Amino acid sequence: MARMPRIIVPGQALHIIQRGNNRQVTFFSDEDYLKYLETLGQLAQQYGCFIHAYVLMCNHIHLLVTPSHADSVPLMMQGIGRTYVRYVNRKYSRSGTLWEGRYKSALIDSERYLLTCSRYIELNPVRAGMVTGPGRYRWSSYRTNALGRADRCVTPHALYRCLGPDIVARSQAYRALFNAEVSEEALELIRENTRQCTIVGDNRFQEKIKNMLERRVMKHRYGGDRKGQQFRKISSVLTP
């Protein structure tokens, strides 16, 4: 089946995930994390991408980013891929690919899911059992969004700015969001639609984007039909 074109709308947030090839490690030292963040900051600025949240895990990364132009994210991700892979291969005397194929991305309904997606990203190290709290993990945007620490990679989203009149109030309000867990329903919604490169949003938002882009934006779901009685009848005829 032909894959759907990536859904990118300038000014609309995207959740991006990129994994190491065969789930292999992509960061081998603190210096590597720093190099990736340096490259991310430079290329985000160069191509007009605003990073609102991120986490660098040992074998994959998550970004929450708003592009200025339709090609902002592709250009940024291509640039990071070339620069960081070249750096790793040279440093560790290796060759070949580092990341698995195509990065995954999902368009985010910002009004309903942006801050949820931000928490989902920054809580990754906690869910993985690496730390007991998001503030204990160095390689994420949590310390910027929740504690007010400077980070050249991070640009606050308008919804984040609405959390309070100043950085102290916004940080406090953002920390309070972490008192409640991200629901399993929200986790699954973000994971599944990012995996499929579709949309994290309700039917109204999906229809809005569909009309804007004038094309289908969600994949057809065949699983239920394949398990149905009609499918089983056809299969019994075709199977020798």
C-alpha positions as protocol buffer text, in pm:
chain_id: "A"
residue {
  index: 1
  type: MET
  ca { x: 0 y: 0 z: 0 }
}
residue {
  index: 2
  type: ALA
  ca { x: 137 y: 346 z: -93 }
}
residue {
  index: 3
  type: ARG
  ca { x: 215 y: 554 z: 211 }
}
residue {
  index: 4
  type: MET
  ca { x: 25 y: 876 z: 272 }
}
residue {
  index: 5
  type: PRO
  ca { x: 205 y: 1207 z: 221 }
}
residue {
  index: 6
  type: ARG
  ca { x: 325 y: 1355 z: 547 }
}
residue {
  index: 7
  type: ILE
  ca { x: 69 y: 1593 z: 701 }
}
residue {
  index: 8
  type: ILE
  ca { x: 233 y: 1930 z: 764 }
}
residue {
  index: 9
  type: VAL
  ca { x: 47 y: 2259 z: 809 }
}
residue {
  index: 10
  type: PRO
  ca { x: 255 y: 2574 z: 867 }
}
residue {
  index: 11
  type: GLY
  ca { x: 177 y: 2715 z: 1210 }
}
residue {
  index: 12
  type: GLN
  ca { x: 37 y: 2384 z: 1339 }
}
residue {
  index: 13
  type: ALA
  ca { x: 233 y: 2174 z: 1589 }
}
residue {
  index: 14
  type: LEU
  ca { x: 377 y: 1832 z: 1504 }
}
residue {
  index: 15
  type: HIS
  ca { x: 487 y: 1546 z: 1726 }
}
residue {
  index: 16
  type: ILE
  ca { x: 796 y: 1381 z: 1577 }
}
residue {
  index: 17
  type: ILE
  ca { x: 964 y: 1058 z: 1678 }
}
residue {
  index: 18
  type: GLN
  ca { x: 1279 y: 912 z: 1525 }
}
residue {
  index: 19
  type: ARG
  ca { x: 1425 y: 580 z: 1638 }
}
residue {
  index: 20
  type: GLY
  ca { x: 1766 y: 426 z: 1605 }
}
residue {
  index: 21
  type: ASN
  ca { x: 1801 y: 163 z: 1335 }
}
residue {
  index: 22
  type: ASN
  ca { x: 1687 y: -171 z: 1480 }
}
residue {
  index: 23
  type: ARG
  ca { x: 1630 y: 18 z: 1808 }
}
residue {
  index: 24
  type: GLN
  ca { x: 2007 y: 56 z: 1846 }
}
residue {
  index: 25
  type: VAL
  ca { x: 2165 y: 321 z: 2068 }
}
residue {
  index: 26
  type: THR
  ca { x: 2209 y: 661 z: 1901 }
}
residue {
  index: 27
  type: PHE
  ca { x: 2373 y: 853 z: 2187 }
}
residue {
  index: 28
  type: PHE
  ca { x: 2688 y: 707 z: 2343 }
}
residue {
  index: 29
  type: SER
  ca { x: 2811 y: 991 z: 2566 }
}
residue {
  index: 30
  type: ASP
  ca { x: 2707 y: 1328 z: 2710 }
}
residue {
  index: 31
  type: GLU
  ca { x: 2903 y: 1490 z: 2430 }
}
residue {
  index: 32
  type: ASP
  ca { x: 2675 y: 1320 z: 2176 }
}
residue {
  index: 33
  type: TYR
  ca { x: 2357 y: 1455 z: 2339 }
}
residue {
  index: 34
  type: LEU
  ca { x: 2511 y: 1802 z: 2343 }
}
residue {
  index: 35
  type: LYS
  ca { x: 2609 y: 1775 z: 1976 }
}
residue {
  index: 36
  type: TYR
  ca { x: 2256 y: 1674 z: 1880 }
}
residue {
  index: 37
  type: LEU
  ca { x: 2102 y: 1963 z: 2075 }
}
residue {
  index: 38
  type: GLU
  ca { x: 2349 y: 2208 z: 1926 }
}
residue {
  index: 39
  type: THR
  ca { x: 2260 y: 2087 z: 1577 }
}
residue {
  index: 40
  type: LEU
  ca { x: 1887 y: 2091 z: 1655 }
}
residue {
  index: 41
  type: GLY
  ca { x: 1902 y: 2449 z: 1780 }
}
residue {
  index: 42
  type: GLN
  ca { x: 2097 y: 2572 z: 1479 }
}
residue {
  index: 43
  type: LEU
  ca { x: 1883 y: 2402 z: 1216 }
}
residue {
  index: 44
  type: ALA
  ca { x: 1552 y: 2483 z: 1387 }
}
residue {
  index: 45
  type: GLN
  ca { x: 1644 y: 2849 z: 1369 }
}
residue {
  index: 46
  type: GLN
  ca { x: 1776 y: 2821 z: 1013 }
}
residue {
  index: 47
  type: TYR
  ca { x: 1464 y: 2656 z: 874 }
}
residue {
  index: 48
  type: GLY
  ca { x: 1195 y: 2826 z: 1082 }
}
residue {
  index: 49
  type: CYS
  ca { x: 1101 y: 2550 z: 1327 }
}
residue {
  index: 50
  type: PHE
  ca { x: 989 y: 2634 z: 1680 }
}
residue {
  index: 51
  type: ILE
  ca { x: 1067 y: 2356 z: 1928 }
}
residue {
  index: 52
  type: HIS
  ca { x: 828 y: 2350 z: 2224 }
}
residue {
  index: 53
  type: ALA
  ca { x: 930 y: 2023 z: 2388 }
}
residue {
  index: 54
  type: TYR
  ca { x: 1184 y: 1746 z: 2333 }
}
residue {
  index: 55
  type: VAL
  ca { x: 1343 y: 1443 z: 2489 }
}
residue {
  index: 56
  type: LEU
  ca { x: 1654 y: 1257 z: 2378 }
}
residue {
  index: 57
  type: MET
  ca { x: 1639 y: 894 z: 2489 }
}
residue {
  index: 58
  type: CYS
  ca { x: 1933 y: 658 z: 2440 }
}
residue {
  index: 59
  type: ASN
  ca { x: 1790 y: 514 z: 2119 }
}
residue {
  index: 60
  type: HIS
  ca { x: 1523 y: 757 z: 1998 }
}
residue {
  index: 61
  type: ILE
  ca { x: 1410 y: 1119 z: 2013 }
}
residue {
  index: 62
  type: HIS
  ca { x: 1079 y: 1302 z: 2046 }
}
residue {
  index: 63
  type: LEU
  ca { x: 1014 y: 1660 z: 1932 }
}
residue {
  index: 64
  type: LEU
  ca { x: 710 y: 1888 z: 1957 }
}
residue {
  index: 65
  type: VAL
  ca { x: 763 y: 2148 z: 1687 }
}
residue {
  index: 66
  type: THR
  ca { x: 570 y: 2413 z: 1496 }
}
residue {
  index: 67
  type: PRO
  ca { x: 699 y: 2477 z: 1141 }
}
residue {
  index: 68
  type: SER
  ca { x: 685 y: 2817 z: 972 }
}
residue {
  index: 69
  type: HIS
  ca { x: 671 y: 2666 z: 624 }
}
residue {
  index: 70
  type: ALA
  ca { x: 564 y: 2337 z: 467 }
}
residue {
  index: 71
  type: ASP
  ca { x: 927 y: 2233 z: 413 }
}
residue {
  index: 72
  type: SER
  ca { x: 1063 y: 2358 z: 747 }
}
residue {
  index: 73
  type: VAL
  ca { x: 1048 y: 2023 z: 928 }
}
residue {
  index: 74
  type: PRO
  ca { x: 1171 y: 1806 z: 637 }
}
residue {
  index: 75
  type: LEU
  ca { x: 1470 y: 2035 z: 585 }
}
residue {
  index: 76
  type: MET
  ca { x: 1549 y: 2044 z: 957 }
}
residue {
  index: 77
  type: MET
  ca { x: 1526 y: 1667 z: 999 }
}
residue {
  index: 78
  type: GLN
  ca { x: 1732 y: 1600 z: 686 }
}
residue {
  index: 79
  type: GLY
  ca { x: 1997 y: 1841 z: 808 }
}
residue {
  index: 80
  type: ILE
  ca { x: 2008 y: 1685 z: 1154 }
}
residue {
  index: 81
  type: GLY
  ca { x: 2031 y: 1339 z: 1000 }
}
residue {
  index: 82
  type: ARG
  ca { x: 2327 y: 1430 z: 781 }
}
residue {
  index: 83
  type: THR
  ca { x: 2513 y: 1631 z: 1044 }
}
residue {
  index: 84
  type: TYR
  ca { x: 2466 y: 1403 z: 1344 }
}
residue {
  index: 85
  type: VAL
  ca { x: 2521 y: 1074 z: 1160 }
}
residue {
  index: 86
  type: ARG
  ca { x: 2840 y: 1211 z: 1006 }
}
residue {
  index: 87
  type: TYR
  ca { x: 2954 y: 1321 z: 1352 }
}
residue {
  index: 88
  type: VAL
  ca { x: 2883 y: 979 z: 1509 }
}
residue {
  index: 89
  type: ASN
  ca { x: 3041 y: 783 z: 1224 }
}
residue {
  index: 90
  type: ARG
  ca { x: 3355 y: 991 z: 1235 }
}
residue {
  index: 91
  type: LYS
  ca { x: 3383 y: 989 z: 1615 }
}
residue {
  index: 92
  type: TYR
  ca { x: 3328 y: 616 z: 1658 }
}
residue {
  index: 93
  type: SER
  ca { x: 3491 y: 496 z: 1333 }
}
residue {
  index: 94
  type: ARG
  ca { x: 3168 y: 343 z: 1208 }
}
residue {
  index: 95
  type: SER
  ca { x: 2976 y: 359 z: 881 }
}
residue {
  index: 96
  type: GLY
  ca { x: 2622 y: 320 z: 759 }
}
residue {
  index: 97
  type: THR
  ca { x: 2289 y: 441 z: 885 }
}
residue {
  index: 98
  type: LEU
  ca { x: 2209 y: 536 z: 1243 }
}
residue {
  index: 99
  type: TRP
  ca { x: 1834 y: 603 z: 1228 }
}
residue {
  index: 100
  type: GLU
  ca { x: 1560 y: 374 z: 1107 }
}
residue {
  index: 101
  type: GLY
  ca { x: 1410 y: 482 z: 775 }
}
residue {
  index: 102
  type: ARG
  ca { x: 1155 y: 758 z: 780 }
}
residue {
  index: 103
  type: TYR
  ca { x: 1088 y: 957 z: 1096 }
}
residue {
  index: 104
  type: LYS
  ca { x: 728 y: 949 z: 1220 }
}
residue {
  index: 105
  type: SER
  ca { x: 516 y: 1258 z: 1273 }
}
residue {
  index: 106
  type: ALA
  ca { x: 159 y: 1347 z: 1366 }
}
residue {
  index: 107
  type: LEU
  ca { x: -22 y: 1677 z: 1336 }
}
residue {
  index: 108
  type: ILE
  ca { x: -141 y: 1794 z: 1679 }
}
residue {
  index: 109
  type: ASP
  ca { x: -473 y: 1960 z: 1758 }
}
residue {
  index: 110
  type: SER
  ca { x: -302 y: 2223 z: 1972 }
}
residue {
  index: 111
  type: GLU
  ca { x: -609 y: 2344 z: 2160 }
}
residue {
  index: 112
  type: ARG
  ca { x: -685 y: 1995 z: 2292 }
}
residue {
  index: 113
  type: TYR
  ca { x: -359 y: 1803 z: 2289 }
}
residue {
  index: 114
  type: LEU
  ca { x: -52 y: 2028 z: 2274 }
}
residue {
  index: 115
  type: LEU
  ca { x: 20 y: 2040 z: 2648 }
}
residue {
  index: 116
  type: THR
  ca { x: -74 y: 1672 z: 2680 }
}
residue {
  index: 117
  type: CYS
  ca { x: 176 y: 1586 z: 2407 }
}
residue {
  index: 118
  type: SER
  ca { x: 439 y: 1800 z: 2579 }
}
residue {
  index: 119
  type: ARG
  ca { x: 389 y: 1604 z: 2902 }
}
residue {
  index: 120
  type: TYR
  ca { x: 390 y: 1276 z: 2709 }
}
residue {
  index: 121
  type: ILE
  ca { x: 729 y: 1366 z: 2564 }
}
residue {
  index: 122
  type: GLU
  ca { x: 892 y: 1486 z: 2887 }
}
residue {
  index: 123
  type: LEU
  ca { x: 760 y: 1188 z: 3087 }
}
residue {
  index: 124
  type: ASN
  ca { x: 928 y: 935 z: 2857 }
}
residue {
  index: 125
  type: PRO
  ca { x: 1228 y: 880 z: 3088 }
}
residue {
  index: 126
  type: VAL
  ca { x: 991 y: 823 z: 3383 }
}
residue {
  index: 127
  type: ARG
  ca { x: 779 y: 569 z: 3193 }
}
residue {
  index: 128
  type: ALA
  ca { x: 1102 y: 394 z: 3089 }
}
residue {
  index: 129
  type: GLY
  ca { x: 1207 y: 364 z: 3455 }
}
residue {
  index: 130
  type: MET
  ca { x: 1522 y: 569 z: 3402 }
}
residue {
  index: 131
  type: VAL
  ca { x: 1435 y: 838 z: 3659 }
}
residue {
  index: 132
  type: THR
  ca { x: 1174 y: 891 z: 3929 }
}
residue {
  index: 133
  type: GLY
  ca { x: 1069 y: 1233 z: 3803 }
}
residue {
  index: 134
  type: PRO
  ca { x: 1104 y: 1431 z: 3476 }
}
residue {
  index: 135
  type: GLY
  ca { x: 1320 y: 1696 z: 3643 }
}
residue {
  index: 136
  type: ARG
  ca { x: 1587 y: 1435 z: 3712 }
}
residue {
  index: 137
  type: TYR
  ca { x: 1647 y: 1370 z: 3343 }
}
residue {
  index: 138
  type: ARG
  ca { x: 1898 y: 1600 z: 3182 }
}
residue {
  index: 139
  type: TRP
  ca { x: 1818 y: 1555 z: 2815 }
}
residue {
  index: 140
  type: SER
  ca { x: 1467 y: 1696 z: 2788 }
}
residue {
  index: 141
  type: SER
  ca { x: 1288 y: 2030 z: 2782 }
}
residue {
  index: 142
  type: TYR
  ca { x: 1122 y: 1974 z: 3122 }
}
residue {
  index: 143
  type: ARG
  ca { x: 1371 y: 2189 z: 3314 }
}
residue {
  index: 144
  type: THR
  ca { x: 1299 y: 2473 z: 3073 }
}
residue {
  index: 145
  type: ASN
  ca { x: 920 y: 2445 z: 3064 }
}
residue {
  index: 146
  type: ALA
  ca { x: 872 y: 2356 z: 3431 }
}
residue {
  index: 147
  type: LEU
  ca { x: 1169 y: 2521 z: 3603 }
}
residue {
  index: 148
  type: GLY
  ca { x: 1242 y: 2820 z: 3380 }
}
residue {
  index: 149
  type: ARG
  ca { x: 1596 y: 2725 z: 3283 }
}
residue {
  index: 150
  type: ALA
  ca { x: 1732 y: 2874 z: 2961 }
}
residue {
  index: 151
  type: ASP
  ca { x: 1752 y: 2646 z: 2656 }
}
residue {
  index: 152
  type: ARG
  ca { x: 1831 y: 2784 z: 2312 }
}
residue {
  index: 153
  type: CYS
  ca { x: 1636 y: 2500 z: 2150 }
}
residue {
  index: 154
  type: VAL
  ca { x: 1303 y: 2581 z: 2316 }
}
residue {
  index: 155
  type: THR
  ca { x: 1049 y: 2841 z: 2204 }
}
residue {
  index: 156
  type: PRO
  ca { x: 734 y: 2857 z: 2419 }
}
residue {
  index: 157
  type: HIS
  ca { x: 408 y: 2789 z: 2237 }
}
residue {
  index: 158
  type: ALA
  ca { x: 130 y: 3048 z: 2263 }
}
residue {
  index: 159
  type: LEU
  ca { x: -74 y: 2806 z: 2478 }
}
residue {
  index: 160
  type: TYR
  ca { x: 218 y: 2770 z: 2717 }
}
residue {
  index: 161
  type: ARG
  ca { x: 241 y: 3150 z: 2744 }
}
residue {
  index: 162
  type: CYS
  ca { x: -126 y: 3155 z: 2840 }
}
residue {
  index: 163
  type: LEU
  ca { x: -47 y: 2954 z: 3155 }
}
residue {
  index: 164
  type: GLY
  ca { x: 57 y: 3269 z: 3341 }
}
residue {
  index: 165
  type: PRO
  ca { x: 163 y: 3635 z: 3317 }
}
residue {
  index: 166
  type: ASP
  ca { x: 535 y: 3567 z: 3364 }
}
residue {
  index: 167
  type: ILE
  ca { x: 789 y: 3287 z: 3351 }
}
residue {
  index: 168
  type: VAL
  ca { x: 752 y: 3206 z: 3722 }
}
residue {
  index: 169
  type: ALA
  ca { x: 374 y: 3170 z: 3700 }
}
residue {
  index: 170
  type: ARG
  ca { x: 393 y: 2974 z: 3375 }
}
residue {
  index: 171
  type: SER
  ca { x: 653 y: 2735 z: 3515 }
}
residue {
  index: 172
  type: GLN
  ca { x: 445 y: 2677 z: 3828 }
}
residue {
  index: 173
  type: ALA
  ca { x: 127 y: 2613 z: 3628 }
}
residue {
  index: 174
  type: TYR
  ca { x: 313 y: 2379 z: 3394 }
}
residue {
  index: 175
  type: ARG
  ca { x: 455 y: 2179 z: 3686 }
}
residue {
  index: 176
  type: ALA
  ca { x: 104 y: 2144 z: 3825 }
}
residue {
  index: 177
  type: LEU
  ca { x: -3 y: 1966 z: 3505 }
}
residue {
  index: 178
  type: PHE
  ca { x: 230 y: 1680 z: 3599 }
}
residue {
  index: 179
  type: ASN
  ca { x: 32 y: 1609 z: 3916 }
}
residue {
  index: 180
  type: ALA
  ca { x: -209 y: 1415 z: 3695 }
}
residue {
  index: 181
  type: GLU
  ca { x: -93 y: 1125 z: 3480 }
}
residue {
  index: 182
  type: VAL
  ca { x: -141 y: 1130 z: 3105 }
}
residue {
  index: 183
  type: SER
  ca { x: -439 y: 898 z: 3050 }
}
residue {
  index: 184
  type: GLU
  ca { x: -395 y: 566 z: 2872 }
}
residue {
  index: 185
  type: GLU
  ca { x: -642 y: 687 z: 2611 }
}
residue {
  index: 186
  type: ALA
  ca { x: -431 y: 995 z: 2537 }
}
residue {
  index: 187
  type: LEU
  ca { x: -110 y: 789 z: 2534 }
}
residue {
  index: 188
  type: GLU
  ca { x: -257 y: 549 z: 2281 }
}
residue {
  index: 189
  type: LEU
  ca { x: -397 y: 832 z: 2068 }
}
residue {
  index: 190
  type: ILE
  ca { x: -57 y: 1000 z: 2046 }
}
residue {
  index: 191
  type: ARG
  ca { x: 137 y: 678 z: 1989 }
}
residue {
  index: 192
  type: GLU
  ca { x: -92 y: 527 z: 1727 }
}
residue {
  index: 193
  type: ASN
  ca { x: -143 y: 840 z: 1519 }
}
residue {
  index: 194
  type: THR
  ca { x: 227 y: 926 z: 1530 }
}
residue {
  index: 195
  type: ARG
  ca { x: 309 y: 572 z: 1417 }
}
residue {
  index: 196
  type: GLN
  ca { x: 63 y: 611 z: 1128 }
}
residue {
  index: 197
  type: CYS
  ca { x: 176 y: 969 z: 1052 }
}
residue {
  index: 198
  type: THR
  ca { x: -179 y: 1105 z: 1077 }
}
residue {
  index: 199
  type: ILE
  ca { x: -354 y: 1343 z: 1319 }
}
residue {
  index: 200
  type: VAL
  ca { x: -390 y: 1366 z: 1696 }
}
residue {
  index: 201
  type: GLY
  ca { x: -727 y: 1537 z: 1718 }
}
residue {
  index: 202
  type: ASP
  ca { x: -1102 y: 1487 z: 1716 }
}
residue {
  index: 203
  type: ASN
  ca { x: -1324 y: 1442 z: 1410 }
}
residue {
  index: 204
  type: ARG
  ca { x: -1389 y: 1815 z: 1381 }
}
residue {
  index: 205
  type: PHE
  ca { x: -1017 y: 1892 z: 1367 }
}
residue {
  index: 206
  type: GLN
  ca { x: -954 y: 1608 z: 1121 }
}
residue {
  index: 207
  type: GLU
  ca { x: -1227 y: 1740 z: 892 }
}
residue {
  index: 208
  type: LYS
  ca { x: -1083 y: 2091 z: 914 }
}
residue {
  index: 209
  type: ILE
  ca { x: -739 y: 1971 z: 805 }
}
residue {
  index: 210
  type: LYS
  ca { x: -888 y: 1748 z: 535 }
}
residue {
  index: 211
  type: ASN
  ca { x: -1072 y: 2045 z: 384 }
}
residue {
  index: 212
  type: MET
  ca { x: -765 y: 2264 z: 415 }
}
residue {
  index: 213
  type: LEU
  ca { x: -537 y: 2016 z: 238 }
}
residue {
  index: 214
  type: GLU
  ca { x: -810 y: 1881 z: 6 }
}
residue {
  index: 215
  type: ARG
  ca { x: -706 y: 1520 z: 59 }
}
residue {
  index: 216
  type: ARG
  ca { x: -754 y: 1225 z: 293 }
}
residue {
  index: 217
  type: VAL
  ca { x: -572 y: 1270 z: 623 }
}
residue {
  index: 218
  type: MET
  ca { x: -653 y: 950 z: 816 }
}
residue {
  index: 219
  type: LYS
  ca { x: -576 y: 594 z: 712 }
}
residue {
  index: 220
  type: HIS
  ca { x: -856 y: 347 z: 648 }
}
residue {
  index: 221
  type: ARG
  ca { x: -872 y: 82 z: 916 }
}
residue {
  index: 222
  type: TYR
  ca { x: -888 y: -266 z: 768 }
}
residue {
  index: 223
  type: GLY
  ca { x: -833 y: -474 z: 1080 }
}
residue {
  index: 224
  type: GLY
  ca { x: -1200 y: -515 z: 1171 }
}
residue {
  index: 225
  type: ASP
  ca { x: -1302 y: -608 z: 817 }
}
residue {
  index: 226
  type: ARG
  ca { x: -1029 y: -871 z: 794 }
}
residue {
  index: 227
  type: LYS
  ca { x: -1169 y: -1042 z: 1102 }
}
residue {
  index: 228
  type: GLY
  ca { x: -1527 y: -1027 z: 983 }
}
residue {
  index: 229
  type: GLN
  ca { x: -1740 y: -1312 z: 859 }
}
residue {
  index: 230
  type: GLN
  ca { x: -1728 y: -1197 z: 496 }
}
residue {
  index: 231
  type: PHE
  ca { x: -1348 y: -1193 z: 496 }
}
residue {
  index: 232
  type: ARG
  ca { x: -1336 y: -1542 z: 642 }
}
residue {
  index: 233
  type: LYS
  ca { x: -1570 y: -1668 z: 369 }
}
residue {
  index: 234
  type: ILE
  ca { x: -1352 y: -1521 z: 94 }
}
residue {
  index: 235
  type: SER
  ca { x: -1036 y: -1655 z: 259 }
}
residue {
  index: 236
  type: SER
  ca { x: -1179 y: -2006 z: 276 }
}
residue {
  index: 237
  type: VAL
  ca { x: -1241 y: -1998 z: -100 }
}
residue {
  index: 238
  type: LEU
  ca { x: -900 y: -1856 z: -191 }
}
residue {
  index: 239
  type: THR
  ca { x: -693 y: -2065 z: 49 }
}
residue {
  index: 240
  type: PRO
  ca { x: -600 y: -2407 z: -100 }
}
